[in-house]
Amino acid sequence: MLTRRLPQDTPYESFVSDKSALKGARFAMPWKRVWELASEKEYPYNIFMKTIDRIRDAGAEVYEHVDFPSAEDIISPGKWDWNYPDDPAKSELTVVKVDFYNDLKDYLASLAENPLSLKGVEDIIEFNKRHPKEEGAWPDLHGAWPTGQDTFHHVAETRGRKDDTYKSALAYIRQKSREEGIDAVINAKGEPLDGILIPIQVDSGVANQVAAKAGASAYQPILHHLVPAG
């Protein structure tokens, strides 16, 4: 969830409200490949549904089965899959690898101190090779990194190039997660809804995947995470 900085003298209780704050609010529950995954686990699905009942009792309207039109296009069945669909021109992983390469380079360049003079993912790969036991740079050598540093190598291969494949993948996932995703659900009932209720993690994180693809800073405030108590 996103947070915002508050003045130091702002009392916390000024942001606390009772259930009357939900009166008249309108929410959606995407079922296909989101809540349907949560429903396969009796616990805590039953706890979630009791929470939904309480939201309704507080005066809110909750619409069930308001699905992401693109659910089958971008949400893999069963769990979050970076490489779904398995097409570089449509894959989230294509964008992630290029952005990670460039963002890491910018981050390292911004450090006030960089004693190892690391400039990018290639330097990190070489450092890990020189310290395999500490960094787990090779398969089966370190329990925390059973596959070595394969992902780093895949990232390095991109050289951070925003080529036609990258641009196609970026356009695809934005279209499917925004216009054919969150925006479509929010506007499915005439007047824009106040938010979308998702069962965080109980759906194996797939709904968070839609938010991530759409751009978390723009969309997470309207994705209201339901977290099981305890």
Backbone bond lengths (Angstrom), bond angles and torsions (degrees), N, CA, C in turn:
res aa  C-N    CA-C-N  psi(-1)  N-CA   C-N-CA  omega(-1)  CA-C   N-CA-C  phi
1 M - - - 1.454 - - 1.522 109.38 -
2 L 1.320 115.79 146.03 1.446 119.83 178.10 1.518 110.04 -83.48
3 T 1.291 116.97 147.58 1.452 122.07 176.23 1.509 108.76 -126.55
4 R 1.322 117.01 163.98 1.454 120.46 177.34 1.516 109.62 -129.50
5 R 1.304 115.17 148.76 1.455 120.48 -178.14 1.533 109.63 -72.22
6 L 1.316 116.27 134.78 1.455 121.63 -179.18 1.525 110.19 -113.59
7 P 1.336 116.98 150.44 1.464 118.97 174.55 1.520 109.95 -57.04
8 Q 1.328 116.70 146.45 1.464 120.50 -175.05 1.520 112.75 -60.87
9 D 1.331 117.64 -28.73 1.458 119.92 -176.94 1.529 112.82 -92.34
10 T 1.343 117.68 10.35 1.457 120.39 179.78 1.528 110.15 -79.92
11 P 1.328 118.02 117.82 1.474 119.46 -179.65 1.523 111.15 -70.90
12 Y 1.312 116.16 135.39 1.463 121.18 -178.42 1.516 111.60 -58.53
13 E 1.336 116.76 -38.20 1.453 119.69 -175.23 1.529 112.93 -63.65
14 S 1.335 117.11 -17.63 1.458 119.22 -179.86 1.529 111.20 -69.58
15 F 1.338 116.92 -15.13 1.453 120.65 179.50 1.526 111.82 -104.90
16 V 1.321 117.12 6.78 1.460 121.55 179.00 1.523 108.91 -96.95
17 S 1.315 117.02 133.73 1.455 120.80 179.04 1.520 109.30 -132.59
18 D 1.318 116.12 165.22 1.458 119.24 176.73 1.530 109.21 -94.36
19 K 1.316 115.68 -173.73 1.462 119.29 -173.26 1.522 113.37 -66.08
20 S 1.335 116.95 -12.54 1.463 118.96 178.62 1.523 112.02 -63.37
21 A 1.331 116.28 -20.74 1.467 120.07 -179.75 1.525 111.57 -64.70
22 L 1.344 117.56 -20.17 1.460 121.32 -178.53 1.532 112.97 -90.03
23 K 1.309 117.15 -7.02 1.454 119.97 -177.58 1.525 110.22 -62.34
24 G 1.319 115.18 123.04 1.452 120.27 179.12 1.518 114.72 87.14
25 A 1.343 117.10 -6.73 1.465 119.94 179.05 1.526 109.95 -70.67
26 R 1.332 116.41 153.02 1.458 121.47 -177.24 1.529 109.29 -131.79
27 F 1.344 115.30 126.84 1.452 121.04 -176.82 1.528 111.03 -129.57
28 A 1.334 114.56 159.57 1.466 120.75 176.62 1.515 110.07 -119.84
29 M 1.338 115.23 150.59 1.459 122.32 175.79 1.530 108.85 -123.12
30 P 1.326 118.91 96.98 1.466 120.10 177.25 1.526 110.43 -64.83
31 W 1.311 117.45 125.30 1.462 120.80 -176.05 1.526 112.12 -92.76
32 K 1.333 116.29 -54.15 1.457 120.49 -173.02 1.533 110.92 -58.23
33 R 1.334 116.01 119.76 1.461 125.44 177.89 1.529 114.06 60.70
34 V 1.330 117.27 14.70 1.467 120.52 174.23 1.524 108.36 -126.13
35 W 1.345 117.14 -83.24 1.457 119.00 179.17 1.521 112.37 -66.79
36 E 1.320 117.86 -25.98 1.463 118.76 178.55 1.524 111.24 -64.65
37 L 1.336 117.43 -31.25 1.466 120.38 175.55 1.522 110.57 -69.13
38 A 1.342 115.64 -41.38 1.467 119.51 178.93 1.524 110.89 -64.55
39 S 1.334 116.61 -34.77 1.469 120.16 -176.44 1.515 112.45 -67.20
40 E 1.324 117.17 -16.65 1.464 120.48 179.44 1.526 112.41 -76.48
41 K 1.339 116.11 -8.91 1.462 120.82 -179.78 1.530 108.02 -117.28
42 E 1.326 115.55 103.02 1.468 119.88 -174.20 1.519 111.62 -51.67
43 Y 1.342 116.07 -42.28 1.461 119.88 172.26 1.518 107.16 -113.41
44 P 1.349 118.00 129.38 1.463 128.16 9.06 1.519 114.69 -99.68
45 Y 1.366 118.50 23.18 1.461 119.85 -178.44 1.532 111.34 -56.49
46 N 1.348 116.04 -41.23 1.460 118.42 -179.58 1.527 111.69 -65.06
47 I 1.339 116.71 -31.94 1.461 120.21 176.63 1.525 109.97 -68.19
48 F 1.322 116.10 -41.00 1.468 120.63 177.87 1.521 110.71 -59.36
49 M 1.311 116.79 -45.21 1.460 119.95 -176.59 1.524 111.75 -66.55
50 K 1.333 116.52 -31.63 1.466 119.15 174.69 1.529 109.93 -66.46
51 T 1.342 115.59 -35.46 1.458 120.15 176.81 1.525 110.40 -65.47
52 I 1.319 116.72 -41.52 1.467 120.81 176.89 1.525 110.09 -59.96
53 D 1.316 116.69 -41.55 1.470 120.70 178.37 1.525 110.74 -61.48
54 R 1.311 116.97 -39.67 1.461 120.35 179.50 1.526 111.03 -67.43
55 I 1.323 116.18 -36.74 1.467 119.82 176.90 1.523 109.90 -63.23
56 R 1.318 116.20 -41.68 1.463 119.96 177.62 1.525 111.40 -66.49
57 D 1.323 116.02 -41.85 1.462 119.92 179.24 1.528 112.14 -61.79
58 A 1.337 115.97 -25.03 1.467 120.18 179.65 1.527 111.88 -81.62
59 G 1.333 116.11 -0.30 1.458 118.86 175.27 1.516 114.93 106.46
60 A 1.317 117.23 5.62 1.466 119.94 179.27 1.521 110.00 -91.19
61 E 1.311 115.42 157.48 1.459 120.90 174.99 1.518 107.72 -107.72
62 V 1.318 116.44 130.46 1.456 121.45 -179.19 1.532 108.58 -120.84
63 Y 1.322 116.19 119.21 1.457 121.79 179.76 1.521 109.48 -95.46
64 E 1.314 116.11 121.65 1.455 120.49 177.87 1.532 109.93 -89.76
65 H 1.326 115.33 159.26 1.466 121.89 175.42 1.529 112.73 58.20
66 V 1.320 116.96 37.87 1.462 121.11 170.54 1.532 105.38 -98.61
67 D 1.303 116.25 90.16 1.463 121.07 -167.39 1.526 113.45 -85.53
68 F 1.331 114.65 155.18 1.452 120.06 168.38 1.534 106.39 -68.08
69 P 1.338 119.52 121.94 1.465 119.96 178.90 1.526 112.89 -56.05
70 S 1.313 116.42 -28.67 1.470 121.44 -177.21 1.519 112.96 -95.80
71 A 1.324 117.79 13.65 1.466 120.87 -172.70 1.525 112.69 -50.52
72 E 1.325 117.42 -48.14 1.458 120.22 -176.58 1.528 111.94 -74.73
73 D 1.330 116.88 -18.48 1.461 120.54 -179.53 1.521 112.60 -79.79
74 I 1.343 116.73 -36.20 1.463 118.47 -172.51 1.523 115.06 -122.75
75 I 1.343 118.25 -9.91 1.465 120.07 179.16 1.523 108.34 -106.31
76 S 1.321 116.30 114.40 1.456 119.95 -179.52 1.523 110.17 -68.95
77 P 1.321 118.23 145.74 1.470 120.43 -179.70 1.522 111.04 -72.44
78 G 1.316 116.89 119.48 1.461 120.23 172.90 1.501 116.29 108.12
79 K 1.344 119.24 -38.56 1.451 119.94 -177.86 1.526 109.66 -166.34
80 W 1.326 114.79 169.08 1.453 120.91 176.62 1.527 108.94 -67.25
81 D 1.312 116.33 126.77 1.461 121.94 179.08 1.523 107.94 -130.43
82 W 1.345 116.54 109.68 1.460 121.42 -178.63 1.526 111.78 -56.28
83 N 1.321 116.69 -29.64 1.464 120.53 -170.92 1.516 112.65 -104.34
84 Y 1.332 116.02 24.21 1.474 119.57 179.20 1.520 109.53 -103.17
85 P 1.332 119.82 127.43 1.468 126.75 -2.25 1.530 111.68 -75.14
86 D 1.318 116.07 159.56 1.460 121.71 -175.58 1.526 110.10 -78.88
87 D 1.324 114.31 67.07 1.461 121.85 -178.90 1.522 106.37 -147.67
88 P 1.326 119.04 113.65 1.463 121.22 -175.90 1.525 113.86 -52.55
89 A 1.326 117.77 -32.04 1.463 121.20 -178.26 1.522 112.56 -79.49
90 K 1.345 116.96 -3.45 1.459 121.22 179.06 1.528 112.14 -129.17
91 S 1.322 116.46 -2.29 1.461 121.14 -171.15 1.527 113.46 -86.13
92 E 1.323 114.59 135.38 1.464 120.74 173.27 1.521 110.79 -59.56
93 L 1.341 116.49 -34.88 1.454 120.86 -177.20 1.530 111.55 -62.93
94 T 1.323 117.39 -32.90 1.466 120.73 177.48 1.519 110.65 -58.33
95 V 1.318 116.16 -44.66 1.465 121.55 -179.31 1.519 110.81 -71.84
96 V 1.323 116.47 -42.75 1.467 120.92 -177.68 1.525 110.93 -60.28
97 K 1.321 117.54 -43.96 1.466 120.54 -177.25 1.525 111.71 -62.75
98 V 1.319 116.89 -44.62 1.468 120.61 -179.57 1.527 110.96 -68.22
99 D 1.326 116.37 -45.30 1.466 119.63 -179.03 1.523 111.09 -65.49
100 F 1.326 116.70 -38.62 1.461 119.75 179.01 1.525 110.17 -62.72
101 Y 1.311 116.76 -42.81 1.474 121.03 179.37 1.526 110.25 -57.32
102 N 1.311 116.94 -49.76 1.462 121.02 -176.46 1.525 112.95 -73.73
103 D 1.331 116.72 -39.75 1.462 120.06 -179.02 1.524 111.29 -67.70
104 L 1.330 116.57 -38.51 1.463 120.08 178.42 1.528 110.23 -64.27
105 K 1.311 116.22 -40.99 1.463 121.20 178.85 1.523 110.52 -62.05
106 D 1.323 116.88 -43.54 1.468 121.13 178.15 1.520 111.05 -64.86
107 Y 1.334 116.04 -41.35 1.468 120.21 -179.23 1.524 110.92 -62.38
108 L 1.324 117.01 -47.61 1.462 120.51 -179.21 1.530 110.97 -62.94
109 A 1.323 116.75 -35.58 1.465 120.65 179.59 1.529 111.61 -70.15
110 S 1.335 116.67 -22.67 1.466 120.36 -176.99 1.525 113.53 -87.86
111 L 1.345 117.96 -9.24 1.456 121.13 -176.34 1.526 111.37 -65.65
112 A 1.316 116.19 135.77 1.469 120.37 176.46 1.521 110.06 -67.20
113 E 1.336 116.16 -33.88 1.458 121.36 177.15 1.526 109.17 -131.63
114 N 1.315 115.74 134.81 1.458 121.32 179.69 1.529 107.65 -142.62
115 P 1.329 116.77 72.99 1.470 121.15 -171.32 1.529 114.23 -59.57
116 L 1.331 117.65 -25.37 1.464 120.19 -179.78 1.524 111.99 -93.23
117 S 1.332 116.58 -1.70 1.476 122.02 179.67 1.524 112.22 55.37
118 L 1.314 115.91 41.98 1.467 120.52 177.82 1.524 108.90 -78.48
119 K 1.317 116.36 127.34 1.461 120.03 -177.12 1.525 113.40 -111.91
120 G 1.308 117.38 -16.55 1.456 119.28 -179.13 1.506 112.04 -171.75
121 V 1.330 116.00 -174.07 1.455 120.57 -175.64 1.531 111.34 -64.25
122 E 1.340 117.29 -30.01 1.467 119.24 178.33 1.528 111.37 -62.34
123 D 1.343 115.88 -39.70 1.470 119.65 178.68 1.526 110.88 -66.07
124 I 1.315 116.00 -37.14 1.471 119.65 179.10 1.519 110.04 -67.08
125 I 1.327 117.36 -40.36 1.462 121.03 177.47 1.527 110.57 -59.46
126 E 1.327 116.37 -46.01 1.461 120.04 -179.34 1.523 111.56 -66.55
127 F 1.324 117.12 -37.88 1.464 120.81 177.53 1.525 109.68 -62.45
128 N 1.319 116.40 -43.86 1.463 120.11 179.71 1.525 111.75 -63.99
129 K 1.328 116.56 -35.55 1.461 120.14 177.65 1.529 111.02 -63.60
130 R 1.337 115.59 -37.56 1.468 119.28 -178.60 1.519 112.25 -76.77
131 H 1.333 116.83 -17.98 1.468 121.08 -179.25 1.529 109.48 -130.48
132 P 1.322 117.70 59.52 1.467 120.68 -173.31 1.522 114.49 -63.85
133 K 1.340 116.94 -38.01 1.462 118.51 -177.43 1.521 111.86 -68.78
134 E 1.338 116.18 -36.83 1.462 119.30 -179.72 1.535 111.89 -78.91
135 E 1.331 116.76 -35.44 1.460 120.52 -173.70 1.518 113.86 -103.17
136 G 1.333 117.59 -9.18 1.463 120.21 178.24 1.509 112.73 63.77
137 A 1.337 117.24 47.99 1.456 120.92 -172.29 1.515 114.67 -82.02
138 W 1.321 117.80 -6.67 1.457 119.34 -178.13 1.530 110.20 -124.54
139 P 1.324 118.04 149.51 1.476 120.98 -178.51 1.516 113.42 -54.21
140 D 1.322 115.70 137.81 1.469 124.36 174.24 1.534 114.32 65.99
141 L 1.332 116.76 9.00 1.459 118.39 -178.97 1.524 111.42 -89.34
142 H 1.326 116.18 -29.90 1.461 120.39 -176.07 1.520 108.32 -134.15
143 G 1.315 116.25 130.43 1.460 120.38 -175.95 1.513 114.30 -59.07
144 A 1.332 116.82 -30.50 1.463 120.19 -178.17 1.523 112.40 -77.12
145 W 1.339 116.36 -18.14 1.459 119.99 -178.59 1.534 109.43 -130.79
146 P 1.331 117.83 70.25 1.467 120.45 -174.85 1.525 114.20 -62.16
147 T 1.323 118.02 -22.88 1.466 119.88 -179.63 1.520 111.91 -107.59
148 G 1.312 118.06 17.24 1.459 119.54 179.84 1.505 111.75 70.63
149 Q 1.324 118.06 -138.80 1.453 121.76 -178.36 1.531 110.35 -122.84
150 D 1.330 115.50 44.08 1.455 121.07 -178.52 1.526 111.99 -55.27
151 T 1.325 116.39 -43.40 1.462 119.52 -176.96 1.518 111.51 -61.77
152 F 1.335 116.88 -41.43 1.465 119.91 176.81 1.528 110.88 -57.41
153 H 1.326 116.55 -41.65 1.463 120.09 179.80 1.528 111.22 -64.71
154 H 1.327 116.65 -40.83 1.459 120.25 178.22 1.528 110.90 -64.22
155 V 1.327 116.33 -39.02 1.464 120.92 177.85 1.524 109.88 -64.51
156 A 1.330 116.48 -44.97 1.467 120.90 -178.50 1.524 111.52 -61.42
157 E 1.324 116.96 -33.86 1.468 120.80 -178.85 1.523 112.13 -62.39
158 T 1.319 118.12 -26.05 1.462 120.44 -177.99 1.521 112.40 -74.63
159 R 1.337 116.56 -24.42 1.469 122.39 -175.80 1.532 111.27 55.59
160 G 1.334 116.05 17.19 1.459 119.84 178.41 1.515 114.38 72.05
161 R 1.325 117.09 18.13 1.469 120.44 -176.29 1.531 111.35 -78.79
162 K 1.314 115.53 125.12 1.462 120.90 176.49 1.527 108.01 -92.33
163 D 1.330 114.76 72.72 1.459 121.04 -175.87 1.532 110.77 -83.87
164 D 1.325 115.95 -171.69 1.466 120.00 -176.70 1.526 112.06 -63.26
165 T 1.329 117.07 -35.15 1.467 120.16 178.87 1.516 110.22 -65.47
166 Y 1.338 116.26 -43.27 1.464 120.96 177.37 1.522 110.00 -60.45
167 K 1.330 117.03 -47.68 1.465 120.92 -177.36 1.523 111.40 -63.84
168 S 1.319 117.04 -38.01 1.465 120.73 177.77 1.523 111.12 -65.61
169 A 1.332 116.31 -44.07 1.461 120.65 179.85 1.521 110.87 -64.07
170 L 1.335 116.91 -42.29 1.461 120.75 -179.80 1.521 110.84 -63.24
171 A 1.339 116.68 -44.70 1.462 120.47 179.72 1.532 111.00 -64.32
172 Y 1.320 115.72 -39.32 1.470 120.38 -178.41 1.523 111.73 -65.06
173 I 1.325 116.35 -50.91 1.467 118.11 -175.77 1.531 111.54 -69.17
174 R 1.318 117.78 -30.36 1.471 119.62 176.35 1.522 110.50 -68.72
175 Q 1.321 117.20 -44.01 1.458 120.57 178.58 1.522 111.03 -60.95
176 K 1.330 115.90 -46.06 1.462 120.57 -175.50 1.530 112.84 -72.68
177 S 1.344 117.39 -30.47 1.465 119.78 -177.28 1.523 112.61 -92.61
178 R 1.335 117.26 -23.61 1.462 120.94 -179.57 1.532 111.10 -98.70
179 E 1.352 116.87 -83.60 1.463 120.04 -176.37 1.531 112.57 -57.51
180 E 1.340 116.93 -42.81 1.466 120.66 -178.89 1.531 111.72 -98.23
181 G 1.315 116.38 13.46 1.460 121.13 -178.80 1.519 111.63 -127.91
182 I 1.326 115.84 -104.01 1.457 120.97 -174.18 1.525 112.21 -62.98
183 D 1.327 117.65 -45.10 1.467 120.10 -179.20 1.526 111.06 -60.25
184 A 1.333 116.58 -40.28 1.460 120.71 -178.90 1.523 111.57 -63.65
185 V 1.332 117.14 -39.82 1.463 120.58 178.93 1.532 110.81 -69.52
186 I 1.319 115.82 -45.11 1.471 119.97 -178.77 1.526 111.59 -60.07
187 N 1.322 116.88 -33.35 1.461 120.51 -175.92 1.527 113.42 -103.93
188 A 1.322 116.88 17.57 1.460 120.92 -174.76 1.524 113.98 -76.13
189 K 1.328 117.41 -17.07 1.464 120.75 -174.62 1.526 112.24 -120.15
190 G 1.319 116.21 41.36 1.459 118.80 179.50 1.506 111.66 81.58
191 E 1.316 117.02 -106.07 1.462 121.14 176.60 1.523 109.43 -63.82
192 P 1.339 118.03 139.73 1.473 120.13 -178.25 1.527 112.47 -54.25
193 L 1.329 115.38 136.57 1.460 120.43 177.23 1.520 110.06 -73.49
194 D 1.342 115.76 164.55 1.463 120.96 -179.33 1.517 112.76 -83.02
195 G 1.315 117.12 -18.93 1.453 117.90 -179.18 1.517 112.05 175.80
196 I 1.321 114.29 174.69 1.460 122.72 178.25 1.520 107.81 -120.98
197 L 1.318 117.08 129.13 1.457 121.76 179.89 1.526 109.24 -93.86
198 I 1.327 116.00 124.60 1.466 120.01 -179.64 1.526 110.00 -127.93
199 P 1.330 117.59 146.53 1.469 122.28 -179.52 1.527 110.94 -89.55
200 I 1.302 116.30 81.26 1.461 121.29 -170.92 1.528 111.68 -52.64
201 Q 1.334 114.85 130.59 1.468 126.57 178.50 1.524 113.94 70.32
202 V 1.330 119.21 -34.16 1.459 119.41 179.58 1.532 110.07 -66.56
203 D 1.334 116.81 -21.03 1.456 120.67 174.96 1.528 109.90 -96.43
204 S 1.338 116.24 22.05 1.468 123.11 -179.23 1.520 112.58 62.11
205 G 1.338 116.42 23.23 1.456 120.94 174.77 1.509 115.26 80.36
206 V 1.340 118.98 7.93 1.459 119.81 -174.39 1.526 112.63 -65.87
207 A 1.334 117.97 -35.65 1.462 119.30 179.39 1.521 111.29 -68.63
208 N 1.335 116.05 -35.37 1.456 119.20 174.53 1.524 110.80 -63.17
209 Q 1.325 116.28 -30.76 1.460 120.28 178.69 1.530 110.36 -62.44
210 V 1.325 116.85 -39.29 1.468 120.13 178.46 1.522 109.80 -64.20
211 A 1.333 117.07 -42.35 1.461 120.80 179.04 1.520 111.10 -63.89
212 A 1.321 116.08 -40.88 1.462 120.27 -179.44 1.522 110.69 -63.89
213 K 1.319 116.53 -42.98 1.458 120.22 179.76 1.525 111.33 -66.55
214 A 1.323 116.46 -35.85 1.465 119.97 -178.71 1.520 111.86 -72.92
215 G 1.328 116.79 -25.69 1.459 121.28 -175.82 1.516 108.18 112.21
216 A 1.331 116.02 96.97 1.472 121.64 -170.71 1.513 112.80 -55.34
217 S 1.335 117.98 -41.27 1.460 120.23 -175.45 1.521 111.58 -62.84
218 A 1.336 116.87 -27.18 1.458 120.08 -178.81 1.520 112.97 -89.99
219 Y 1.332 117.24 -26.78 1.453 119.11 -168.80 1.527 116.49 -118.57
220 Q 1.319 119.31 -22.41 1.465 118.11 -174.86 1.528 114.28 -61.07
221 P 1.348 120.56 -31.27 1.458 118.04 -179.97 1.526 113.54 -58.78
222 I 1.344 119.45 -24.81 1.451 120.25 -179.17 1.524 112.33 -97.74
223 L 1.342 116.82 -0.90 1.455 119.95 173.80 1.518 107.54 -98.99
224 H 1.293 116.68 101.01 1.458 120.57 -174.51 1.516 109.73 -87.84
225 H 1.328 115.62 112.87 1.461 121.57 -175.95 1.521 110.84 -78.72
226 L 1.303 116.59 127.61 1.456 121.39 171.87 1.514 107.48 -98.78
227 V 1.321 115.96 120.09 1.457 121.50 -176.66 1.523 108.75 -114.18
228 P 1.355 118.61 128.83 1.458 120.31 -178.27 1.524 112.15 -65.39
229 A 1.315 116.34 136.92 1.466 120.52 177.96 1.514 109.98 -65.53
230 G 1.345 115.79 143.14 1.445 120.62 178.78 1.503 112.17 80.05
